[in-house]
Structures are given as structure tokens and as C-alpha cells.
Amino acid sequence: KITNQSSDCPVAMTASNLTQSGDKDEAEEVRVNFILESSVKDRSLEVPSEPIAIPSQIRRKGLSAVINHLLGRKVENESDEEDDDDEMLDSIPFDFLIKGKLLRTGVETAARRYGLSLEESIEIRYFPAQKAPEGGGEGEPFPDWVSGIELFDENRIVATVSYDGNLRLHQRKNGSDQALETIISNNVHTGPIKCLSVSPDTDDDASFIIATGSLDQTLMTHKYNVKTKTLAGHARYINGHKSAISCVSTRINNLLSGDSNGGICIWNTKAPSDGETGTLHEAPNKKRKAENAQIESYTITPDVVIPFGHTSQISGITWHGEDRAITGSWDHSIKVWDLESQDCLLTLNGSRVISCLDLSAKSPVVATGHPDSTIRLWDIRTEENAEGSIVTDSTLKPSHKAWISGIKWSPKNPYVLASTSHDGTLKIWDIRSSLPLHTVRTHSKEEKSLCLAFGDDTIYTGGTDCIIKQYLC
């Protein structure tokens, strides 16, 4: 039996109820004490921290059963069936950390690996496990590939761009957690759109600025008003790039953009002041222009041009604080830029093309995807006295089977990220383990996934099957 070492009172559950398949040795025991992670807001999930004895090779599923039993909740047995007591709360799957790493072996095996003494109580931290993506809802089919997805207005609006040159806005249908309906579809570029980014409009609390970049070498912003549900032309950006726009990143009143030749531009997106005039631009295809589209917009020239920031295509660009930017390129490098001085503060050189990147909102860690099916993590701090990073492994084990096309950090959890690939799958990772937590096939095997967006409780993907896929997580 599992025994509380401080009171010698047996916890009324046998080891066979707690171990999962593969936990063979019930005779050997180790002492552990459980500590609920401080990041868990629901402190009712806390169990006594006094040491208890458990089977030495018990694994994650068995430990989860122990925690649920100590909490007075239902406990899953080996056939994944729960107790029948209707008065008990449902069981919760938990994950566990030993020395900051997710437990994926038996407790004793992990303790020996990390050099812990079995003569002392082993500290095991726990927290509710990341849910597997579920649902599989989808939107209406597009005429062409879906190349970019962004969420805004507290995740209520889904913005998408595609190779048909259209910018579309979607929302969940009334009474549905799954189905999406298209509320606006405007043709805004003559060529395929490669990227988009969204930020609030400082001049209007009810509006958002949406930036789009295209293979036709044009960069534009559009203004969406959530009250009137109208999408208007905002600005056209000229005299900056001389090749296809490959990535964009907006921030309040500012825009970063990168191109296929390695050029970087910085723009002020704020509307011209009184006395300045706007230039009238017609939609690239009047027949496909939506009825509520407004075609008036301003031309804006760049504040800064860095023509050869990289030696090859820029595949990712993002803001880092108020006056810094991070770029990744097919030239195998990541760079941190001081935008005021236009100096490169840090260059991190890798061995593979960088196909996508994302900066964690909660830590100075950049995740990158690569054509070799691998995700890599980079600590991009430049201060000499910087405190310890959350990075535990610089490279996650290859799990995708093809080019990684999109990567996004969770907006809520600094350790969790999602990736998508030309293999048509979506994977959820916790960087404290080198293996993915969950894998979901989002697109058929003959189709490629090209982009994703990670919301508070939803993940969206799009690809060559011309359909947005939605998953609750």
C-alpha cells in the first residue's frame, strides 16, 4: 500500500490500482513528496506535502491516480474506466516534473538519471496536463491555399490570407463552438498573400490594423472596425522593398517587414496628420471587391531600410520590446536588432534554414522550425547579467516528417508551443520534454499545413487543402 511516512497511516489504495502498464516492480518503493506548481491558479488541487512511499517504477499515469485519490476524486483504472461514485469529482490528468523535466519514465529511473539520492524523499512537482487538441471544426473552403492566420479582438475574430489575394475575416457561428462563418472577404493584392499581422488602432478603440504582404511585392494595411463590421483600406507602403514580402509584424503605430532578398523595413503606420493628403488606390480586382470595402488609403514610406539584413529570404520577424526586433532567415541565422541605431546586437548561427519563428510572450526564448523536421530553441538575451533561461534543451527531437511551416507559443503557458508541418500534422510541445505531448492530423496526407494560430483555448491551422481547421485545446 501507499503509506504516509509522517503519520504511518496507510493511504487506502494498493499499488496495483495506481500503476500503469509496464510498472512491474511493486516490491521496491521510493519516498516522494508532491508539490503543486506555483503557476497553477486552482490551489484546491494541492495535496499534503508530507513524504509518502510509492512503487519505485510508477509512471505518470500511476502518479496521476495517486494525486486524484488524495484529492478525493475519481481514479482511472488500467482500462481507463473511472470509479462509479457519482458524488466524486471527475479525475484530472496531471503531469509531473523531477528536476525541472517532465517525467516520462519510472520515478526511480528519472531520479537516478538526474543524480538524486533514493535515500531521501524525491520532490515531484505536478500540474494539470495540457489538453489534447480536439474538435476538428472547419470553415468554408477557400479558392486557394490558406497561407496565414491571426486572431484578434480577444480571439473572437479570425483573420486569414490566401494565395488568391484575399483577406478574409471569420467568426464562430452563433451557438457553435466549432463552425466558422466568413463575415468579410476582400481582394487586396494581385498576387498570393504570404503573411499577415494584426494590432490595435491607437486612433480608434473599436478598430484594428491588419497588415498583409504579398508575392506581388506590395505591403498594405487595412482597418477593421468591430462595431460597424467594416474593412477599409488604410495604407500602402512604398519605396522600401524590391522583392516579395515574406513576413510582417505589427505593433501599435509601427510595422516591421522582411522580404525574399533579406531586406528589412520599419514603418510608422499612424495615419497622416492634418494637411497631408492620401492617395486613392483601387482594389486590384474590382469584380472580386466586397461591397463594404473602402478603397481609399494613404501611401507611406519607410522610416528605416536595412537592404541586406540577411543574405537570403527572411522567414520570420517579430518585435522584441519597444525598440528591438528579431529576424530569422534562410541563411541559417537569427539576429537581434536595435531599431534606433540599426545595429545588429546578436547573431545566432545555425546549421539549417530557418523556415519559421516565434518569440515567447513570457520569456526571451525564440522557437524556430526547420526543413529537417526539427524545432530548435534559442536564448536571445544580450545582457551579460541576464538571469537563467527556461530553455532546457536547445533542440527538440524530430517528430514531424517534413518541413516545419509554422510555430507558435501558447499565450498562457511559457513552456507550451504548437507546430505544424508539410506532413499535415499539428503537434503540441512542452519544452521541458524533447518529445511532443500530442499529435493531431489536421490535413490529409497528400496536403500540406502552411500556418497556424494559437489562441487562449483554440488552435487554427490552414494549408493546401484550402480549409481552416479549428481545434479546442
N, C-alpha and C positions, 0 to 999 in steps of 0.2 A: 504494500500500500504506500501511497504518497504520504509522508509524515512531516508534520510541522515540527522543526527542530527546536524551536524555542519553548514549546509547551508540551511536546511529546504527545500531542493529541492527533490521532490519525485523521487525515482527510478522507472521507468516505468514498473512495474511488480506487479501484485496483488499477495497476499499471496497464493491464491488457485493455482497459477501456480508453486509455489515453494515447497509446502508441499507434502509429500508422503502419502500413505495410513496410517491412524492412527493418522495423525495430525489434530485433531478435533477442537481445540480451536484457532480460528483465531482472537478473540477479544483481548486476552491478548498478550502483547508484552514485549520483553526484549531488552535492548540495548547491542550490541556486537561490537567489533572491530576485524577485521581479520588481522592476521599476517602470512605471508608466512614463513614456516620453513627455517632456515638459511642453512640447508643441501641441499635444492633444488637449483640446478645449474641454471635452467632456470628462471632468475629473471623477465622475461616478464610476468610471471604468478602472479606478485604482484598486489594487488588491494589497493586502498586508505585505510589507517588505521583509518580514522575518524569513530567514532561510528555511527551505523545505527540501526534502530528499526526493529525487525523481530518477527514473531509469536513465542510465548514462547515455544511451544512444537514442533517446526520444528526439523526435524531429519537430519541425514547425507545426504540423497538424496536431501532434500529440500535445505540444505545449499550448496550442490554442484551446484544446479541450480542457487543459488544466485551468487556464485563465477563466474560461466560461463557467467551469464548475465552481471556482472560487467566487465568481460574481453571482452565482445562483441562477445562471441562465441555462437554457437547453444545451446539451452536449451532443455533437455528432458522433455516431459510432463508426466502425470501419466501413460500413456500407453507405456512408454519407447520409444516414437517416438520423433525425433528431429525436430527442425524448418526446413522449406523447403528452406530457403535462402541459395543458393549455394555460395554466396560470403562470408558467415560467416565461420569461422573455426569450426571444429567439437568440440563437447563438450568433456570435460575431467572429469572423475570421480575423486573426491577428498575425502580424509579422514581428520578428524578433531580431534584436541586434546584440552581438557579442563583440566587444572592442570596436564598435562603430561599423561593423559589417553585417549585412543581412545573413541570417542563419539559413543555410541550405544543406547542412549535413546534420549528423547527430551532435548533441551538445558536447560530449566528451571529445569527439573528433575536432570540433571547432576550437575547444579550449586548448587542446594540445597544439593545434596549428598556430594559435596566437600566443603560445608560451605561458598559459595560465596554469597555476597550481591547482591540482584536483583535491589537495588537502584543505583548501579554503573554499568558501562559498563563491560561486561564479555569478557575477552580476549580469542579468539579462534584462535588457530594455525592450518594451513592447509597445505596439500602437496598432490601431485598426488597419487592416491590409487595404491596399489600393484596389478598388473595384475593377473588375474586368469590363472593358467596353461592351455594351450590349445595346440591342435595339435594331440597328440596321435600317433605320428610316432613310428615305432619299427624296430628292427634289425632282422637278421636271427635267427631262432630257434636254441638253443643250445641242445646238447645231454643230459644235466643235469642242475640242479639248478644254477642260477646266484647268487653268494654269495658276490661279491664285485665289486664296480665301482669307478674309479678315472678319473679325467680329467687333461690333461696337454698340453703343447705346446700351450698356450693361448686358451685352450678349443677346439683346433682343433682335438685332438686325445682323444678317449675314451678307457681306459683300463678296461678290465673285467676279473674276475676269476670265476671259476665254480667248481662244485663238480666232474666233470670229470677229474680234474687235469690240465686243460688247462688255459694258459694265452693268452688272445686274445686282439688285438688292432683293433679299428674301426675308421672310419671317415665318415662324411656325403658324400653321393654320389654327384657327380658333378651336379649342377643345382637343388639340392633338399635341402630344409630346414628341411626335416623330415627323409627320409630314411637313414639308416646306412649300410655301407658295411664293412665286415671284411677284413682287409688287412694282418693280421698275426694271426696264431693260432698255438701255440706251447704247447706240453705236457711237463710240467716242474716238476710235482710232481706225485708220485704214488697214493696218496690219495686225498680226496676232499680238495680244497683250501678254507680257511676260510677268508683270509684277504689280502689286498694289499695296497701299498702306493708308491707314485712317487715323486721324487725330481730331480733337475738339476744335471748334472755331472760336477763337477768343473774342470775336466781334459779335457773336450771336450764340447765346447759351443753348438754343434749340437746334444748332446746326453742327455738322461735322465736315471736315475737309478730307476728300478722298483723292489720293494721288495714284496715277496709273502710268506705267511706262511700257513702250511697245517696240517691237522689232522694226517698225517704220521710222525709228529714231526720234519719235515725239514723246514728250513728257508733259502731262497735263494734270490739273487738279479740278475737282468737281465739288460742289457744295450741296449737301443733303440736309433738308430741314425736316426734323422728326414730327413737327406739329402739322405742317402743310403736306408732308409726304411728297415733296418735290425735289427733283435733282436738277441742279443748274450748272452750266459751265462756270468755272471760277477763274482759271488762268492757264495760259500756255507758256512753257518755259523754253527760251530760245538762246542761241549763241553759247551753248555750253557743251553739249555732246556732239560728236561727229560720227557716232555709230549707234547700234541698237542699245536701248535702255535695258539693262539686265536686272536691276534691283533698285528699290526705293525704300526710304524710311522717313515718316513724317513725325514731327513733334510740334508743339504749339508754336505757330508762326514760322516754322523752319522745315526745310526739306533737304534730305541727303539723297543723292542718286549716283549710281555706278553704271558703267557701260561695258560693252564687249571688248573694248580696246584697253581696259584698265583705267579709264578716266573717272575722276570723282568730281562732283559739283555740289556746292552748298548754296541754297536758295532761301530767300525770305518770301514766305507765302502770303504775307499780310497784304490786303487789298490796297491799291494806290490811294494816297491821300487826296483830299480835295484839290482840284486844279489839274490833276493828272488825268489823262483820258485812257479809256480802254479801247481795245481793238476788237472789232466784231469778227468772230470766227464761225464759219458754217460747220455744221456737223459733217463728218466725212462721207456719209451716205444718207441723204435726206429721206429716202424711201424707208429706211430702217430706223429713223429717228423717232423716239417715243413722243406722244402728244404733249407730255408735260415737260419735255426737255427745253431748256433755255440755252441759246447758242451764244450769248454774249459772254466774253471773258477777256481778261487782260493778258498782255504779254509781259513776262518777267525775265530779266537777265540775271545771271548768277552773281552772287557775292564773291564766291571763290571758285576757281577752277584749278584742279590738280590733274593735268592732262595724262600723266603716266604714274598714277599712284601705285599701280601694279603693272606687271609686264604681260598680263593676259586678262581674260574676262573676269570681272568682279561678280562673284556668285552670291555674295551676302553683304549687307551693310546695315548697321544699326547705330543708334545713339548710345553713348555711354556717359551719363551725367549731363551737365549743362554745356560743356564745351569740348567734348571728346567724341570720337566716332571709332567704330571697329569695322574693318573690312576683311573679307576673305576672298580668295581668288583661285582661279585655275592654275596660277603659278606656284601653288602649294603653300602659300604663306597667309598668315593673319597679321594685320597691322593695327596698332592703336594710334590714333591721330589727335594732335592738339589742333583744334579747328581755328583757333585765333591766330596762332603762329604758323599754321600749316605744316608743322613739323611732325615727322613720324617718331613717336615716343618709344615704340616697341615693335619689333618684328619677330614673329614666331614662325620658323620654317619647318614644314613637314615633308613627308615623302610622297604624298598623294595629292591629286587635285581635290580642292575643296568644292563640293557641289552645293552646300547649303550651310547656314549657321544660324544660331540664336543665342542671345545673351540672357542669362537668368536675371529676372527682375529682383531677386533677393540675395544675390551673391555675385562676385566678379568672376564668374565661370562661363566660358563660351563652349557650347557643344557644336561640333561640326559633323556633317555627313560626307561620305566619300564614295567614289565609284567602286572601291574594293569592298563594299558592303559593310564598312566599319564606321562606328561612331567614336570620335575622339573628344576628350575634354581638355580645356586649356585654361590655366590661371593667368588672367590678363592684367593683374595688378602691376603697377610700375613703381609703387612706393617701396623703399628699402625696408621700412619698418612695418610693412603690412602684416596683419595677423594671419593665423593659419587658415588655409582654404578648406572648403568642404570636399574638394576633389580627393577621391580615394584611389581610383585607378585612372590613368591617363587615356587608356584605350579599353573600350568595352569589347567583349568577344563578338566576332562577326556572327550575326544571326540572320540578317537579311540575305537574300540570294542574288541581289542585283543592286545597281546604282541607287544610293540613298538620295531621294529627291526633296525631302522636306523634314525639318526637325523643329520642335517647339517645346519650350519648358512649360510645365504646369504653372498657372498663375497663382496657385495656392501653396504648392509644396516645393521647396527649393531642391529637393532630391529627385523629383519625378520629371521625366520628359517623355515625349512621344516622337516617333519617327515613322516615315513612310517611304516606300521604295518602288522602283520599277518592277519589283516582284509582286506588286499588288497587295501587300500586307501593311497593316498598322501594328506597331509594337509599342508597348508601354514599358518604360525602364525606371528602376530606382538605381541611381548611380552608386549606391553602397553595395551593389552586386554587379558583376560583369555580365550577367545573363538577364534577358528580358523577363518582366513579370507576366506579361500577357501578349499573345499574338492573335490578331484577328484578320482574316482575309476580307478585305474591303472591296476588292475588284477581282474579276475573274482572271485566271492565269494568263490569258493572252492579252490582258490590258495592263497598263502601267498607272501607278498612282503618282501624281505630279506635285501635290501640295496638300497642306493640312492647316487647320486652326485648332487651338486648344483653349476652350472656354472653361468657366468655373465648374460646369458639370456636363459639358458636351464636347465632343471632338468631331470635326468635319474633315472629310477628305474629298479630293477631286482628282480626275485623271483622264485617260484617253478614252474611257467609255462614255464621257460627256455627261456624267451624272454626279451630283453632290451626294455623298453618303454621310449619314449622321449617326453618332453613337453616344449613348449616355455613359458616363464614367464616374 
